[in-house]
Amino acid sequence: MKVEPFIKHKAQQLCFYLRAFWEGELPFSELELFFWDTLEEWAQVEYSLEYPYTQRERVFWHLLHQTHYWPEEKLKYDNYLVEELANCTLYLEGKGICPFDCIGIRP
């Protein structure tokens, strides 16, 4: 698999999982499992170090890392963090503008 199709597919899934978590329909453990599964699948992606990032990819990696970095309570109840991450999901879904402070990097 190539980078762009991978990011497109996983971004849709990540947005779905994160929204379900915020709505109380998905336990935090499933969000964590999604993180690790995504990294495992990324290991199968073909790319070179010279392959440029797109803004979409940067936002995706930022959002994915944030969901793993912050504890469950903060991800669910910190209004500032939730708003920041919700803006990322809107952008990944094609419904918002690109957040300026997302500098996600590939693992």
Sequence and secondary structure as in RCSB ss.txt:
>XXXX:A:sequence
MKVEPFIKHKAQQLCFYLRAFWEGELPFSELELFFWDTLEEWAQVEYSLEYPYTQRERVFWHLLHQTHYWPEEKL
KYDNYLVEELANCTLYLEGKGICPFDCIGIRP
>XXXX:A:secstr
 BHHHHHHHHHHHHHHHHHHHHTTSS HHHHHHHHHHHHHHHTT B  TTS   HHHHHHHHHHHHHHHS HHHH
HH HHHHHHHHHHHHHHTTSS   TT      
